[in-house]
Amino acid sequence: MNTEAILSFEEAMEKYDPVLGFEVHVELNTKTKMFSSAPNVFGDEPNTNVNEVDLGMPGVLPVVNKTAVESSIKIGLALNCKIAESCRFARKNYFYPDTPKNFQTSQYDEPIAYDGYLDIELSDGTVFRVEIERAHMEEDAGKLTHMGGATGRIHGADFSLVDYNRAGVPLVEIVTKPIEGAGSRAPELAKAYVAAVREIVKNLGVSDAKMERGNVRCDANVSLRPHGRERFGIRSETKNVNSLRAVEHAVRYEIQRHAAVLDAGNPVVQETRHWHEDTRTTTSGRPKSDADDYRYFPEPDLVPVVASREWVEELRATLPEPPAARRKRLQADWGYSDLEFRDVVNAGVMDEIEETIAAGASASVARKWWMGEIVGRAKNADVDPGQLGVQPATIVELARMVEEGKINNKMATEVLDGVLAGEGTPAEIVEKRGLAVVSDDGPLLEAIDAALAAQPGVADKIRGGKVQAVGAIVGGVMKATRGQADAARVRELILEKLGVTA
Amino acid sequence: MTETNELIRLSAAKLAEKLAAGEVTSVEVTQAYLARIAEVDGGERGVNAFLHVNAEEALAVAAEVDAIRAAGGAEAEALHVLAGVPIAVKDLIVTIGQPTTAGSKILEGWHSPYDATVVERLRAAKMPILGKTNLDEFAMGSSTEHSAYGPTRNPWDLDRIPGGSGGGSAAAVAAFEAPLALGTDTGGSIRQPGAVTGTVGVKPTYGSVSRYGAIAMASSLDQIGPVTRTVMDSALLHQVIGGHDPRDSTSLPDPLADLVAAAKTGNVDGMRIGIIKELHGEGYQAGVENRFNESLELLKEAGAEIVEVSCPNFQYALGAYYLIMPSEASSNLAKFDGVRYGLRVLPEEGPMTIERVMGATRAAGFGDEVKRRIILGTYALSAGYYDAYYGSAQKVRTLVQRDFDAAFTVADVLISPTAPTTAFRLGEKLDDPLAMYLNDVATIPANLAGVPGLSLPGGLADEDGLPVGIQLLAPAREDARLYRVGAVLESLLEAKWGGPLLAQAPELAAAAAGPVDTLVGSQEAK
């Protein structure tokens, strides 16, 4: 389908300097909608969470949701923005059936938050400052489903279905200033920026922050200019890039595509682009000119939103620790190396490890279980690690049983599987499955003799001082005892028998 | 019949007294009005004030009130003073159980799933709703000729306009088809019809009556208000519908002063009444000017101090109004697109795209005046024109507000003729929108500034024998002053006339044609 030429990323970088810009829409998790008392709930039957206001019935009037304003101020503060003392809503006029009034009530020239920044930590620890132009409040549109066409887009569709449940859901749109100087790290920065915004709004508790549900949606603007030139190139805007990975890929792809267009001596078309996850490419959307005329004017049905300084300071006092500071604190508390900690963050189990430690596990035990066992199982099950339902107390109990020598690590993982399968508590599973470390040395010594006899060469090496070779004999014993032996005790017995001190 | 004839001519306040005293029942009153509507409203030469008559529900509410009164006790004690007094509602205000058309084909047959706040308050006061009254389409006009359901006729002269946009409400009250009605006033739509039909109309302070459920023309100008035959009746009705509403963000948080008490004050001692230099004289019909001067004399005799004030920016008010109002209207009316409710028209040929369905629906559903204003407003808001048009108009608006502020430092109440002329003939100004717009020149400044205005009958013009309206204006939230001065002036004038002005209106002949519920726009609920 997509036949557009692209340059290799490396070649694009040699020739051009990318400039990025992001518009991130955050759906707030308020109980009711931005301007109506209808519930703000995801996933219900279409057109059930609507009232006359959401449907744009004749005569209705909007009323601003105070909680949404609070959430917006919190987001503004977390993004180091200034908060407007007074700001207005405006009407953005355009005819489209997902917008019941045929205008969207949004903020135009008076955003509630403006002039902020966010420091983004890249994978190697470099900190890159992204300037925030504004964060403004608006309402979401309904959801259109185009039926009968091959593409799922409006062109070629036989008809479209509209679900107004989403119409009027409160949104905060966070707009960056042009981001210059990211160079070849632009795709990585793009992903890290959106991840940081998502983490902030999740941390603030103002959004469910699930990208797969559209709680956080990103429009990525990309333009290229030759190295050394100040003036920006013409940008494209890739709409609704709805996963972190996709943000990185989309920016990367657009850089490569723009480079090819420019290389061929053509102008980049200013337009929106659609992202295709399957092919990891974009296709042309609609032309977007800066002169699109939405006939904005101040919303006459609403009075200005006044955020008194007292109110703003009250809200500031309730803000949770910023994510970056929290990460720094946790890493120091836990004593993880930079690499270990980054892996934890990337695996998305920082909260879980914190809870496990709070439940009584040591930092290293918590990391071992989450990173060594649970993350892998989650990946196989294609869910977030936190969604597997492993309780911190379970890990603490498993770790204690291992420490007390009741079971060994191998058994413990077996118990974990039992817990995940819903067979009961770790203690019940140990009991039910008859798992216990063999602690009588008699059967062990028999097995050790057999293992040494089976690998005489190895035994000689150990006698000769190569203590690390003992692993092979331990392995043989563990195999013979079907994993029920205490590996540490087995090792002791072997070395004892061979007269070697570890 | 004579008894019925007397009953329908009583003021709402008098009806309320009789109901409370058990001299008459609400069912009797409601039936009398329904009979009057059936008699004079329909047919070729009928008043055509009503688009829908709500007989069954009105009688049910009336019977409920009568039953409560008959039973006595706490519930009867708790009845609102206007309980059982019927009312008509402008068809721009949404009602459950009756169609709401806004005078437009685009809403033909539409039933609102919710009640306007003012309608909820009428229901809470147990006032039987007689029906929905005619208006210029989406309240756009000064003659009710722009209704998609035919013009309303002025009961003083059936060949003349009843004013607009609320000609239906004013004519219904003037023709004794209802004792009370609700109107909406964006640029004079309550006051100008009041003036030309010899009735009382009040545009309350912006934000003092909830707009929730009034189909918006221009959100920053629209206000619901009373249409009645006496100043006291307006005060009573204003108190029913006024007060804070959490569903309207522009609703004022605090209640107004007691308006009924203000209407009972009975004097204008020491009040400074300001004549607005720019709102009389040149361009005003001689008979209008005469009646205006007569009222000034009466007020002076009653002890008021008459002062002259100048509001130099009022000359730009009409121009600013005709930029702000269409701008807001163009956006407010965007929702009428055939997608969710109301009329849907499919294009006759070519592809069936959403844009084309919306276009065909709006082309067929809106009348010319509505289209004219949508086009004007769309243009005024367009990039490149916004500052010159909408932006400048907002500046004028601020200047008009300052003119009022200055005027109210030297006057407690301002006074002017409500309209420059008496009722013009049907069709006379239909092809000349500018001439039509000029009829609102005296009423528009109040809407731009959000201040309250009241129009009351000032007598009949010498040259044509038609009613002239006197307009009183007060500072925002000082609606009480209008009722105080209005009631005094009304009693002085009525003493002079020997009774209410409407007593001089010609007797209406019974309409030739059939019952009113066959009128266009009175479809049954689906």
Contacts between the chains, C-beta under 8 A, distances in Angstrom:
chain1	res1	chain2	res2	distance
A	52	B	112	7.9
A	52	B	113	6.0
A	52	B	114	5.0
A	55	B	340	5.9
A	55	B	341	7.9
A	56	B	335	4.5
A	56	B	340	6.8
A	57	B	94	7.8
A	57	B	112	6.9
A	57	B	113	6.9
A	57	B	114	7.1
A	57	B	340	8.0
A	57	B	341	7.1
A	58	B	94	6.3
A	58	B	100	6.9
A	58	B	102	6.9
A	58	B	107	6.8
A	58	B	110	7.5
A	58	B	112	7.0
A	58	B	215	4.4
A	58	B	335	7.3
A	58	B	336	7.8
A	58	B	341	7.9
A	59	B	93	7.4
A	59	B	94	4.6
A	59	B	100	7.9
A	59	B	112	7.1
A	59	B	116	6.1
A	59	B	212	7.0
A	59	B	213	4.3
A	59	B	214	5.8
A	59	B	215	4.8
A	59	B	216	7.1
A	60	B	212	7.2
A	60	B	213	7.7
A	61	B	211	6.3
A	61	B	212	5.2
A	61	B	216	7.9
A	61	B	247	6.2
A	61	B	248	5.2
A	61	B	249	6.8
A	62	B	249	7.0
A	63	B	246	6.8
A	63	B	247	6.2
A	63	B	248	7.7
A	63	B	249	5.3
A	64	B	249	6.7
A	91	B	331	5.4
A	93	B	330	7.8
A	93	B	331	5.4
A	93	B	334	6.4
A	93	B	381	7.3
A	95	B	334	6.7
A	95	B	337	6.7
A	95	B	355	7.1
A	95	B	358	6.0
A	96	B	354	7.9
A	97	B	337	7.8
A	97	B	339	5.1
A	97	B	354	5.6
A	100	B	335	6.8
A	100	B	340	6.4
A	101	B	334	6.6
A	101	B	335	4.8
A	102	B	334	3.6
A	102	B	335	5.6
A	102	B	337	6.1
A	103	B	331	5.5
A	103	B	334	5.9
A	160	B	354	7.6
A	162	B	339	7.8
A	291	B	383	6.7
A	293	B	382	5.8
A	293	B	383	4.7
A	295	B	330	7.8
A	295	B	331	7.4
A	295	B	378	6.8
A	295	B	381	3.9
A	295	B	382	6.0
A	295	B	383	7.5
A	295	B	386	7.8
A	296	B	381	7.8
A	297	B	327	6.3
A	297	B	328	7.8
A	297	B	331	7.2
A	297	B	381	5.5
A	297	B	386	7.4
A	297	B	390	6.1
A	300	B	218	7.5
A	300	B	219	3.8
A	300	B	220	3.9
A	300	B	328	5.6
A	301	B	216	7.4
A	301	B	219	4.8
A	301	B	249	6.5
A	301	B	250	6.8
A	302	B	249	5.0
A	302	B	250	7.7
A	303	B	249	5.3
A	303	B	250	6.1
